[in-house]
Structure formats: C-alpha cells, structure tokens
Amino acid sequence: MRRATTVLLTAVLTTGGLAALAPPAAAAAEIQPRNLTITVTNLGPEHRTCLVDADLYIPAGVSSSAPAPALLATNGFGGTKADQADLAQGFGEQGYVTLSYTGLGFVDGDNCPITLDDREHDGAAAGQLIRFLGGDPSITAVDDATGEPVRIDQVVREDGKTGTPYDPQVGMTGGSYGGQIQFATAGVEKAAGTDRLDAIIPLITWNDLSYSLAPENSGLPRGTARSRSVTSSGTGVFKYQWAALFTTVGVVNGVEDIPSATDPTAWQHFVDNNCGNFEPEVCQALAEVGTIGYPSQASIDFLRSNSVASYMGDVRVPTLIGQGQADTLFNLQESVATYTALKRQGTPVSLAWQSWGHSHSTPQPGELDMRHPAQSLQGRAALAWFDHYVRDRGPKPPQGFAYYRDWVYAETGDINQAYATAPSYPVGTERTYYLSGTSTPAADGALVSSSAQVTPGTSAYGNLAPVGPNYTETSALDQTGPVTDPPGSGIRFSTAPLTQPMDIVGSPRLQVQLDAPSVALTQAGGPAGQLMVFAKLYDVGPDGTIELPNRIISPVRVADVTQPITIELPATVHRFPAGHRLVVVLAGGDMAYRGSTATQPVTLAAGPGHTQQLSLPVVG
C-alpha cells in the first residue's frame, strides 16, 4: 500500500509509472508475484531503517539450478510497486526476474520520509535491494503471506567474474521519479567500488531538479545544454502551475482554481498542512517560493544535490535515455545535458526522444508496450540493451540518437518510419535569422535571412501580472486551448511564409540585447529585482492559427539587463510546413510560472549596433 500524499511536489515528480503507458496485461500465463517486506538499514546520516514493500516475479522454469538475470524497478512519484506489474510480466516472459518495489516515503506504516531520489537514502536502499537479488543473507526479507524469511538464489551471480560478493546480473528501468533513482543507485555503487548495477534505462527524468522546477535558460554554460549541463549560475523562474497542479488546493477544474501566488498566507497554509512526509528542505523551498517568489540558494543546492548533475562522474553503467518530446516538466534539454556528459566521460550511452512524456503520457501504437516488449519499438530497444549489458548475450546495441517525427507518423501510420536515427546528437545544420524592426510600434517585427535586410526599429512590451496573463505552457492540463498573448504583454518577430517545409531537431538559440532601465536599477539587489522573460517559438499557419510545439517555452531570469543574453529555446522535433511562418515571441509573463510583482517595461531595438538573431537546428 502507498501512503496517501496530496502535496505540492506530487505535481512535480508524478506520472512516469510505466503501468499507465502500456495496455492491460494479458490474462494467460501470468507470473504470480510474492509480496515481500524487505528491511533496509543505515540510510543517510540519520542511520534510518525503512520497510520496503516489494513484489518478486520469478518466471516459470527459473530456479537455483536454472537462474536468470534480474531487473529492479520502482514507481513514479506517488505510485506503488503495482505500477511495474506489466513490466515484470513482459520482461518475465523474456526470462528476467523482476523485483518491483514501492519507493521510500510512499509505504503505509513506514515512517521514512520522501527524500527526492537522493543517494544517501534512496540510492543506498536500492543498493541493498540489489544485494538481496544477489543472495545477501544480511538483507532481511519476509514473505507477507507466510511470514517466512526469503533469500534469493534464482538470479545469475557474477561474483567470480567481478570479485564483488552478492553481485547479480541486474539492470534497472522506470520513469520520472523511477528514472532518477537509477542514477542515484549507479552513483552509490560506483562510489562504493562495488559496481553491481550492470545497465539502466531511465525514462522522462531530470538532470538538475533545480532547473526542472525553476529553469533559467539564459544562464546555461556556454549558452546551451550541449555544454553537458543545464545548471545555471543564476536563480530561475518557478514552475508555479506544475507545483500547484496536484495539491489539495490545486487545479481540479481548471487553471482558474490555482491559488494566487501573491497570497503568502494561502501558500503557507498548504505548505504547513501538506509537508508532513517530506524532508524539511523541501518544505523550506516551497515556503520561500510562496513568500518571496523564488527558491533560495540553499534550496537550489538541495535540489541540485538530488540530481545526477551533481554526481555524473560516478555514473559509468551503460545508459539508454528515453526523454519525452511532450514534456513540460523534464524537458529535452535535460536529456541532452545528461547524454552529452555521459558520452564525454566515456560511459556507453544512447538517447531517444519519444513522442510521450509528462504532458501527454500515451505512446503511439507500437511505440512502447512494457507488457509485450518484443512487440514495440522502445520495448525491443530495452530488451537489446538489457540482453547485451545485463545478460551478456546478443550484439552490442548502437549508441546513437533517435527521435520521433509526428509528421511522418501522420503520413504513414508506421512507428518505425516515424523514428529517425543519427550517430549522435546534435544533428542538422544551423540556419540564422535576424530580428528586424518595424516603424509601427504595435506591428510585428520580422525575421530575415540576412543582416543586410534588417530594418531599424524598436519593439516594447511589459509584464501585466505576477502569474500570466499569457497562456502557453500548460503543464499536464488540457493541451488544446489556444495560446494567448494579450496586447502589450509580448513582442513578435515573424518570417515570411515558408516556400518549403523546414524541419527543426534540437534547441534554437536566441541572442538578444534588451533594454529595461527600471530593472537595471533594481537587479543588483538579487532575483526579486531582476528581469523575467518568457521566450517561445510559434508555428503560425496561413489562417493565423498558432501552434506552440508541445506547449513548451523557455523562461529566463536575466542577471544583468545591460548585457546581451543567449536564450536556449525549448528543444523540439517539429516540421514547419510550407506556407507557415516561424514567429519568435518574448513575453512578460506566463500562466505556468511565478513572474515578477514589480512592473518591468522592456524594449528591444533592431538595427546597426544590435546583435539580435535566432539560430535554428535545421535537418534536411
């Protein structure tokens, strides 16, 4: 059973349970799991003892005399061990033993708190579960049905090859919260010198949790996640809508039900009443956002410490990353940072950008079926990865980059054709457009292909409210509502209608120099006085219909408005059809984020002496 948690951060780390991503399990030949309670000890500086609720799936024909490789899996935030039932059944039919467990903090009757997939608690607990799979008698496990102790001897051991005691053939997979735990476990095993974990497949998870919850896309190292990091030196913009979505005072009937981010009393009330099962640092971060509008450096450091970005050097196990194109929580840039960092340090790694994510959790037909992995594209990739790196059989899987193209799927209905592959990321070539002015202040500026075509001119906008009124990114809410930018809340720069389709794969980058004299006077005082900007790239059809690919935008908090900035726009895979326009937008607010309470008028001047340009990663 899981503990009921309707807390602020449930929204931030929920979904990702693989059971929700697969069709119902078949009725025939089901593996009957054993319900176990496993005791893990000496966790963290508090030396906690926690009870783990787990199900052990042992396929027919597997025994001590005919052992099999194993998988370890756990739930997305707020889920349970049952969420991995389809995975256990499907991979069981492929010959894998599975231990599926409910993550720390979600088990009824156990007092251990939620620790956000940290290494000291979550990673250490998973390490003990791996030892349990390796037959370690010091790990206490009890069969809940019989009360009898349980010791594993049905999993292939590698002690003789590795010299590490109780070393099973074992891999891990899972999504979201169940994805980051794999990095934590790999990091713990490497730091201990045991390296019992053989391969991982983390899906739709984070690189730096401080970026996930408060992104700052103008302060990325060298301006891009391809630098191997999304860790900014500045303070980001808080994802207010994601945070409020699943609370008891959150969005049940629509965006209008979100409590005001400018009401510290209301915010503090649910912090005080819903934080009972979190580490104190989490509640502190939430209280800060409610009172001052952004997390402190201490809270940023805490979130970052619970992220693979802080211990990347200890992740050396072969890693197949799956990240969602439809994901406003953990965006594609996070996967780019993890992929490029692992690749640079020599860790075997492959990256796939899939159709589904936190904002749309249903894969396309044939894309992912954990109950029948051999019958789906991602399932076959997972089998190949685990068969080679865990089971030690089969060819070495390619280490490259794959990405889903919705326009190909719409044309063919074939998921295999819809995916393109490349030896590595990034792909394509860079195409540059220049922001050109207009002599009419209310009119859109232009995006032109040559700096010689730039017309001098100035555009102006401002923020109209601390939250919104611009409506674009919508977390996991209904994605069908039209995007809106009320007059005076943003500026736009548009290409001419395209004469042929343009395919974008990756992150566009926007280089701009903004002018905000009132902010220049307050920015030295810290984040509260700094400029917040919301950048996005629209696909505008001939009839004026606006599409924001996957509803993802790039918020920034500008440390110094007197200097040019580079904003990395959301990574995307999108075809702009012939006859459509690309429109880059800079806005003063967004319904999904906590903006500034102070008035922030902004102007952008185009023409000689101003570097204002958009670079696009174009394929084909």
WOFENKA-V12867 format. One record per backbone hydrogen bond with DSSP energy under -0.5 kcal/mol. NH is the residue of the N-H (numbers start at 1). CO is the residue of the C=O. If there is no record, write none. Layout:
# WOFENKA-V12867
nh:NH co:CO
nh:NH co:CO
This chain:
# WOFENKA-V12867
nh:3 co:106
nh:7 co:5
nh:10 co:7
nh:11 co:7
nh:11 co:8
nh:13 co:9
nh:14 co:10
nh:19 co:83
nh:20 co:17
nh:21 co:18
nh:22 co:19
nh:30 co:27
nh:33 co:31
nh:34 co:56
nh:35 co:33
nh:36 co:34
nh:36 co:54
nh:37 co:142
nh:38 co:36
nh:38 co:52
nh:39 co:140
nh:40 co:38
nh:40 co:50
nh:43 co:48
nh:44 co:120
nh:47 co:44
nh:48 co:43
nh:50 co:40
nh:52 co:38
nh:52 co:50
nh:53 co:51
nh:54 co:36
nh:54 co:52
nh:55 co:100
nh:56 co:34
nh:57 co:55
nh:57 co:98
nh:58 co:56
nh:59 co:57
nh:62 co:59
nh:63 co:66
nh:68 co:154
nh:70 co:169
nh:71 co:97
nh:72 co:171
nh:73 co:99
nh:74 co:173
nh:75 co:101
nh:77 co:13
nh:79 co:76
nh:83 co:80
nh:84 co:81
nh:85 co:82
nh:88 co:84
nh:89 co:85
nh:90 co:86
nh:91 co:87
nh:92 co:88
nh:93 co:89
nh:95 co:92
nh:96 co:91
nh:97 co:69
nh:98 co:57
nh:99 co:71
nh:100 co:55
nh:100 co:98
nh:101 co:73
nh:102 co:53
nh:106 co:103
nh:108 co:1
nh:108 co:106
nh:110 co:107
nh:114 co:277
nh:118 co:115
nh:123 co:118
nh:124 co:119
nh:125 co:121
nh:126 co:122
nh:127 co:123
nh:128 co:124
nh:129 co:125
nh:130 co:126
nh:131 co:127
nh:132 co:128
nh:133 co:129
nh:134 co:130
nh:135 co:132
nh:136 co:131
nh:139 co:136
nh:140 co:39
nh:140 co:138
nh:142 co:37
nh:143 co:148
nh:144 co:35
nh:144 co:142
nh:147 co:143
nh:150 co:141
nh:152 co:132
nh:156 co:68
nh:158 co:167
nh:161 co:158
nh:162 co:158
nh:163 co:159
nh:165 co:163
nh:167 co:164
nh:168 co:166
nh:169 co:156
nh:170 co:168
nh:171 co:70
nh:172 co:199
nh:173 co:72
nh:174 co:201
nh:175 co:16
nh:176 co:203
nh:177 co:13
nh:178 co:175
nh:179 co:176
nh:180 co:176
nh:181 co:177
nh:182 co:179
nh:183 co:179
nh:183 co:180
nh:184 co:180
nh:185 co:181
nh:186 co:182
nh:187 co:183
nh:188 co:184
nh:189 co:185
nh:190 co:186
nh:191 co:187
nh:192 co:188
nh:193 co:189
nh:193 co:190
nh:194 co:189
nh:195 co:189
nh:198 co:170
nh:199 co:170
nh:200 co:318
nh:201 co:172
nh:203 co:174
nh:204 co:322
nh:209 co:303
nh:211 co:208
nh:212 co:208
nh:213 co:209
nh:214 co:210
nh:215 co:237
nh:217 co:555
nh:219 co:216
nh:223 co:220
nh:224 co:221
nh:227 co:224
nh:228 co:225
nh:232 co:230
nh:233 co:219
nh:237 co:215
nh:238 co:236
nh:239 co:213
nh:240 co:238
nh:241 co:592
nh:242 co:592
nh:243 co:239
nh:244 co:240
nh:245 co:241
nh:247 co:244
nh:248 co:6
nh:250 co:247
nh:252 co:250
nh:257 co:254
nh:258 co:255
nh:259 co:249
nh:263 co:260
nh:264 co:262
nh:267 co:263
nh:268 co:264
nh:269 co:265
nh:270 co:266
nh:271 co:267
nh:272 co:268
nh:273 co:269
nh:274 co:270
nh:275 co:271
nh:278 co:275
nh:279 co:114
nh:282 co:279
nh:283 co:279
nh:284 co:280
nh:285 co:281
nh:286 co:282
nh:287 co:283
nh:288 co:284
nh:289 co:285
nh:290 co:286
nh:291 co:287
nh:292 co:288
nh:293 co:288
nh:293 co:289
nh:294 co:288
nh:300 co:296
nh:301 co:297
nh:302 co:298
nh:303 co:299
nh:304 co:300
nh:305 co:301
nh:306 co:302
nh:306 co:303
nh:307 co:304
nh:309 co:207
nh:310 co:304
nh:310 co:307
nh:311 co:308
nh:314 co:311
nh:315 co:312
nh:316 co:314
nh:318 co:198
nh:319 co:348
nh:320 co:200
nh:321 co:319
nh:321 co:350
nh:322 co:202
nh:323 co:352
nh:325 co:354
nh:326 co:355
nh:327 co:325
nh:331 co:329
nh:334 co:331
nh:335 co:331
nh:336 co:332
nh:337 co:333
nh:338 co:334
nh:339 co:335
nh:340 co:336
nh:341 co:337
nh:342 co:338
nh:343 co:339
nh:344 co:340
nh:345 co:341
nh:346 co:343
nh:347 co:342
nh:350 co:319
nh:351 co:400
nh:352 co:321
nh:353 co:402
nh:354 co:323
nh:354 co:352
nh:357 co:360
nh:359 co:326
nh:360 co:326
nh:360 co:357
nh:363 co:361
nh:367 co:364
nh:368 co:364
nh:372 co:369
nh:373 co:370
nh:375 co:372
nh:376 co:373
nh:377 co:366
nh:378 co:367
nh:380 co:376
nh:381 co:377
nh:382 co:378
nh:383 co:379
nh:384 co:380
nh:385 co:381
nh:386 co:382
nh:387 co:383
nh:388 co:384
nh:389 co:385
nh:390 co:386
nh:391 co:386
nh:393 co:387
nh:400 co:398
nh:401 co:422
nh:402 co:351
nh:403 co:420
nh:404 co:353
nh:405 co:418
nh:406 co:404
nh:409 co:405
nh:410 co:406
nh:411 co:407
nh:412 co:408
nh:413 co:409
nh:415 co:413
nh:418 co:414
nh:419 co:415
nh:420 co:403
nh:422 co:401
nh:429 co:618
nh:431 co:616
nh:433 co:614
nh:434 co:448
nh:435 co:612
nh:436 co:446
nh:437 co:455
nh:441 co:439
nh:443 co:440
nh:445 co:492
nh:446 co:436
nh:447 co:494
nh:448 co:434
nh:448 co:446
nh:453 co:450
nh:454 co:451
nh:457 co:606
nh:458 co:438
nh:459 co:604
nh:461 co:602
nh:462 co:488
nh:465 co:468
nh:468 co:590
nh:471 co:484
nh:472 co:470
nh:477 co:474
nh:484 co:471
nh:489 co:486
nh:491 co:586
nh:493 co:584
nh:494 co:445
nh:495 co:582
nh:498 co:580
nh:502 co:576
nh:503 co:619
nh:504 co:502
nh:504 co:574
nh:505 co:617
nh:506 co:572
nh:508 co:506
nh:508 co:570
nh:509 co:615
nh:510 co:567
nh:511 co:509
nh:511 co:613
nh:512 co:510
nh:512 co:565
nh:515 co:603
nh:520 co:516
nh:521 co:517
nh:522 co:519
nh:523 co:519
nh:525 co:522
nh:526 co:523
nh:529 co:526
nh:530 co:527
nh:531 co:558
nh:533 co:556
nh:534 co:587
nh:535 co:533
nh:535 co:554
nh:536 co:585
nh:538 co:583
nh:539 co:547
nh:540 co:538
nh:540 co:581
nh:541 co:539
nh:541 co:545
nh:544 co:541
nh:547 co:539
nh:549 co:547
nh:551 co:548
nh:552 co:549
nh:554 co:535
nh:555 co:553
nh:556 co:533
nh:558 co:531
nh:563 co:560
nh:565 co:512
nh:567 co:510
nh:567 co:565
nh:568 co:217
nh:568 co:566
nh:569 co:508
nh:569 co:567
nh:572 co:506
nh:574 co:504
nh:576 co:502
nh:576 co:574
nh:577 co:575
nh:579 co:498
nh:580 co:577
nh:581 co:540
nh:583 co:538
nh:583 co:581
nh:584 co:493
nh:585 co:536
nh:586 co:491
nh:587 co:534
nh:588 co:489
nh:591 co:470
nh:593 co:590
nh:594 co:238
nh:595 co:466
nh:595 co:593
nh:602 co:461
nh:603 co:515
nh:604 co:459
nh:605 co:513
nh:606 co:457
nh:610 co:607
nh:612 co:610
nh:613 co:511
nh:614 co:433
nh:615 co:509
nh:616 co:431
nh:618 co:429
nh:618 co:616
nh:619 co:503
